[in-house]
Amino acid sequence: MIQDVLEAEANAIRNIPATNPFVECVELFLDAKRNGGKLIISGVGKAGEVGKKIAVTFCSIGLPSVVLHPLEAQHGDLGLLSGNDVLFLISNSGKTREILELEVLAKRLVPTIKVVSLTGKDNSDLAARSDFVLWTGDPDEICPLGLTPTTSTTTMSVIGDVLSALIVHLSGYSAQDYALRHHSGYLGEKSRLSHSAQSSPEGEQRELQHVYETLHKENHDFQTNNWMLDELPYLQALNKISKIDSIVEIGCGNGRFAIEAAKQFKSFTAIDWAASPIVLNSELPANLDYVVADVFKISIPEADAVVSADFFEHLAVDRIPLLLEKLSSAAPVQFHKIACYPDSRKLHLTLLSPEEWLAMFQEIDPAFSIHKIEYRRGRADQPVVTIIR
């Protein structure tokens, strides 16, 4: 009997249709992620437990996923849906009442939401309502009663594994990416040791650079926000007092400020050590030079002004004076906006008060001064200092 069970489970896996729209579903998931969305997975009973396993696996490989219980959805949890999400519904029969109700409620709230179903019945009501259907092949349950979910949940779980493997493959996910999300335990240690980022100061710098590359590709806020955009009117006003034809921005991030500022000034050079997909996919003005490089390893072009925001605090404190000298000699006008509080991702390597930052700048040139001190989100524990010359 044991051998029969093993054979039945193995045959059920072999009979999962390889023609399922696996790639199409993964591309849909990754598009949702790029647009700031997430995967919302729901099932009832054993199917729901399979959904939990799929969700936590997807999270560990960089695809934000949450489990939504269909009953709790009807009592307010439906509010976690957003326009860029994808709904992943699991039901072996394809006619689970709670799941069908969830699909109706979700589309009532977000009419454009895409639905992927994982089911044993490809001709079911659920399948008919889905944009993509992942079919298990509808194997017979190996339970002697023919009732307990056994081979059906095995095939569902394996389909989740197929999707996971494709997500890693199609997104270019690396061991470093995995280590950023799975810090503890055996797997965390294994993923960190699988690359050399921990072996030297140069390796640590490479690891930090990789963090920014990941943020550029995956983090919606990182792709959207740019502190320097708010400072463009000040620089335009300053241009009327001190003629500014050329600007160099270090740590240009998503490049949104650089693209806008290039429309106002004759020449603009934007430098960052991690390439921004937004910049790479934009039609750049002819006077904008976008440079992907480590600012410590290249010559800074001479300009009328050097600007930065959310940059210096990400450097180790012993590296900052050397760079300050380099930047100070590159342009007479200096404008640097610096966060003076710990970052939630632990990426602020140097934590100084506004006065301590000013003292560091004035060691290079006493002409540096504090232009303003702001507070992020109105919080007194999150000061942001702007230092100018």
N, C-alpha and C positions, 0 to 999 in steps of 0.2 A: 504493500500500500504506500509506503514511504517513497519507493522508487516511482510509483505511478504519479504521486503528487509532484515530485520533482520534474518528471517528464512533461506533465500537463502544464506546469508553470513555464517551463522552457519553451514548449510549443506555442503557448500563448504569446510569449515575447517574439518568437520567430514570425508569428502571423500578424504582428502590428504592421499596417501598411506603410511601407517606406515612401509611398506616394502622398502621404499626408502633407499638408502645406506647412511643413516645419520651417523652412527658410522664410516664407512669407510672414509667418507669425513672429519670428525673431526680428525681422526687419521692422515690423510694426512696433514691437516692444522697444527696440532701440531708437526708433523715431520718436516715440513718446518720451523716452528719457531725454533725448536731445532737446525736446521742446519743454522740458521742465515737468513732464508728467511722470506717472508711475503705473505699475501693474497692480490691479485690484483683483484678488483671487477669492473665490467663494465656492463653498460646497457644504453639503449636509452629511453628518455621520462620518462613515469611513472615508468618503470622497473628500470631506472637509479636512480630515487629518492628512490625506495625501496633499491637499492644497497647501497646508501649513508647511509641509516638508519642501514643496516646490518653492514657496515664497522665501523661506530662509536660505535655500540654496541660491536663488536668484540674487538675493541681497548680498551674499558673500562674493558673488562674481560681478558686482557693480550695477545690477539692475534693481532699482528701488521697487520693492514689492510689499504689499500689505495684505493681510487676511481680513475679509469683511464677512461677519456672520450674517446670513440673510435675515434672521429674526431681528438682530440688533439694528440692522439697516433700516427696518421699519419703525424703529424707535429713536431715530436721530442720527445713527452712524452713517447714513447715506450721505451726510454732509461732507464726508472726506473726498467725494468725487470732484474732479475738476475737468475742464474741457480737454485737457491733453492726456488724460488717463486712458488706459485700456482695461476692459472688464474681461476676466478670465473665469468662466463658469464651468464647474465640474459636476457632472451627473451621469452615472452609468446608464440610467434609463432614459435620460433626456426629457423626463416629464416630472421631475421633482417639483412639487408645487412652489416651495419657497424660492427655488432658483428661478423658475419662470416669472414669479412675482417680482423678484429682484431685477430681472432684465427689464420688465415694464417700468418699474419705478426709476431705474437708472436712466432710461431713455426719456422719461418724462422730465427728469431734472437736467440731463445733458443729452439733448436729442442727437448730437453728432458722435457720441461715444462709440468706439469700436468694440465689438464683442467677439471673443474667441471662446469656443466651447471644447471641452474634453469629455467625450461621451462614448458609450458602447453602442448607441443607436444613431447611425448617421442619417436616418430618416425621421427623427423625432421632432417634436415641437421646438426643443432647444436648438437643434441643428438648423432648423429652418429660419430661426431668428438670428443666427450668428453670421458674422462676416467671414470667419474661417472656422472649420470644423476639424478637430483632431480626433480621429476614430481609433478606438482600441482594437478593433477587429471583432469585438463582441464575443470573447471566449466564454465557454461554459465554466461555471464556478466549480472548483475541485472539491469544495465542501461536500461531504457525503449526502447532506440534505439538499444540495443544490441551491442554497439560500445565502449562506454567509459570504460577504464580499471577500474573495481570495484572489483568483486569477484576474478579476476585473481591476482590483486595486493595484495588483502587480503591474499590469500593463499601463495603468495611469501613471504610476511612479516612474516607470521606464521611459514613457513619453516625456515626462518632466526632465529626466536625465538627458534625453536626446536634445531637448531645447537648451538645457544648460551647456552642453558641449558646443552647440552651435553658437550660443551667445559668446562664449569665450573665444571661439574661432573667428567669428565675424566682427567682433568688436576690437580684436587685437589685444585682449586682456592679458596681463603679464603677472608673473609671480610678485613683482613689486606692487601692482594694483591689489593683489590678493592680500598682501601683508598689511596694506593700509587699512583694510577692513576687517582683518582677522588677526588681531595683535596677540592674543593670548593662546595658551595651549600648544599642543604638539604641532598642529597645522600652522599656527602663527609663526612658531620658531622655524619650521621647515621652509615656509615661504620666504622668510627673511634671509635664511642662510642660502637660499637658492640663487641669490645675487650677491654681489660684493659690496653693496652700498654701505655696509656697516664696518668695513675693514680699515678705513682710513678717513682723515678729514676730507680728502678729495671725494671719497665715496659718499660721505654724509652730504656733501654739497650736491652730488649727483642725485642722491635720494630726494633732497629738497626740490631740486629742479624737476624731478619726476612728479612730485606732488603737484607742482604748478601746471605741468603738462596735463595731468589728470583733471585738475580743476578747469582748465581751459576747455577741455573736451566735454566734461560731464556736468559741471555745476552751473545751474541756471543763473543764480545770483552773481557768480563770478563773471559770467558772460554778459551780464546786463549792467551791473553797477560800475561806475567809474567816478572816483572822487574829484578828478581834475576837471570834469565837465562843469562843475559849479564854479570853478575859478576862471573860466574863460572870459567873463565880463571884466574881471579885475585885470587880467593880462591885456585885454583890449584897451582898457583905460590907461594902464601903465605904458602902453605903446605910444600914447599921445604925449607922454612926458619924456620917456626914454625910448628913442627910436628902436624898435625891435623888428628886425626883418627875418631873423632865423632863430629857431627854437630846437633844442634837443630835449627829448623826454626819455628818462631812464625808468625802466620798469613800467612800460606803457600798458601792460595788462591786455585787456580786450581791444585796445586800440580805438575806442569810441571817441576819446578826447582828441587823439592825434588826427583822426579823420576830420573832425569838426574844426580843429584849430588850423589845419592846413588850408582851410578855405579863407582864413583871416590873415595869415602871415605868408610871406614870400617863400620861406623854406622851412621844412619841418623834418627832423630825424627822430624816429621812434625806435627805441631799443628795448628788447626784452629777451630773456634767456629761454623762454618757452613760447613756441609759436601759437598764435591765436587763430582758431578756425574762422572767426569773424573777419579778421584782417585778410587772411589768405583767400577768403571767398568774396571779398569786396573789391569793387573797382576803385582803386586808390587814386587820389589826385596826383598829377604828374610831379608836383613839388613835395610829395611825401615819400621819404626814404625809410622803408621798414627793415630793421636789422634784427635778426634773431641771433643773439650772441651773449656771452658772459661779459658784462661791462668791465670786469676786472682785466679781461684779456684782450681788449681792443682799444684803439685810440679813440678818444671822444672828439668828435668834430668841433672845431671852433665855431662858436655861435654867439648871438646876442644874449641868449637866456638858456639856462638849464633848469628843467622843472622835474618834479617827481611827486608822487602821492602813494602812500601805502607801500613804501619800498624800503627805506632805511631800517625799519624795525625788523625786517626779515633777514638782516645780515648779522653775523657774529660781531660782537662789539670790537674785537681787535682788528677787524678788516675795515671798519668804517673810516678811520682817519686817513688811510692811504687813498681811499676813493674820494673823500672830501677834497683832498689836495688836487686830485686829478680833475674833478668837476669844477673846482673853484678857478683853476687856471684856464678852463675851457670857455668860460663866459662871464661877463661882469655881473649880469643879473642872475640871481639864484632864487628859486622858489621851491620849498620842500615841505610837504604835508606828511606828518608822522603820527601814527597811533601810539599812545602811551599806556596801553593796557594789554593784558594777556589775550591772545586770540583763542577762540574756542577750539581750533584745530591744532593749537600749540605751535603755530608757525612764526610767532613773534619771538625771535631769538634774543633781541635786545630790548629790555624793558627799563626805560628811564623816564623821569618826570620831565615836563616841558623845560624847566630850568636846567636840568642836567643835559638835555639835548642841546640847548643853547650854548652851554659851556663847552661842549665837544666841538660845536661849529666854530665858536670864537677862538678856540685854540689854533684853528687854521687861519681865521681872519676876524679880528675884533669888530669888523663892520657888520657881521651877521647880527640880526635882531629878531625878536618874536613879532610876527605880524598879527597873529590872533591865536586864541585858544578856544576850541569848540568842544562840545560834548555829544558824543554819538548817542542817539535815541534819548537825548535829554538826561543821560545818566552821569552823575558826578564822578563815577569810578571809571569812565571811559573818555578821558580827555584826548583831544587831537590837537597837536601844536603845528602851526605853520611858521617856518623860519625862512627869512628872506635876506637878500643883500641887494 
